[in-house]
Amino acid sequence: MNNFARSRRAFWGDIRFLIGLALVALSIGGVWAVLSSSGTTTPVLQAGRTVVTGEPLVSGDFRTVEVNLGAVAGEYLEPGDLRPGLIASRTVAEGELVPRSAAEPADARRSTTLVIESSTGIPSDVATGSVVELWHAPAVADGAPAEPPRILVADAIVATVTRSEGMLAGDATAVEVVIDRADVAEVLAAITGGSVLSVVPIGAGS
């Protein structure tokens, strides 16, 4: 009986010893995996300039950088992901890593661009990628009371700003803006109807 008890204790002692070795091995393996992954980098695309909504994504606008992104590496575009027909689904700022969510097929495009002559001055810090409001004051017929200006488009994105040489902040400026296709008809109607259009930076009235 005593021999049986000693044999049983020895058996369980061996099992515990083997389990202990397995746990140590797992711990060492986990540390090694963490250290290995910390030195792993992934080539991803970084914007070399600000790319606005609706613009084609072409290799010349991006550079490849090696970045340690860990578990989120798959959420960013790599050089091999660029292909003809991709456009920006949102504005990508200069220097920003390009997330996959910022790219979409051109046939899914929901926006377009229009050139607006702003009747008011535009601050110098309004540039490509800035979000602005389009306001319009309807043309007034002779003898009719003037209608108050109102917002035509609440969230247009500036694609380009054209300022002539010598223009001051108070002069008219041509601005190419990205707007939703659903707003195009109303904007064109305002332009052809003689409305006075103004480009107002978001927060300018606060």
Buried (B, 14 or more C-beta within 10 A) or exposed (E): EEEEEEEEEEEEEEEEEEEEEEEEEEEEEEEEEEEEEEEEEBEBBBBEBBBBBBBEBEEEBBEEEEBEBEEEBEEBBBEEBBEEEBBBBBBBEEEBBBBEEBBBEEEEBEBEBBEBBBBBBBEEEBEBBBBBBBBBBBEEEEEEEEEEBEEBBEBBBBBEBEBEEEEEEEBBBBBBBBBEEEBBEBBEEBBEEEBBBBBBBBEEEE
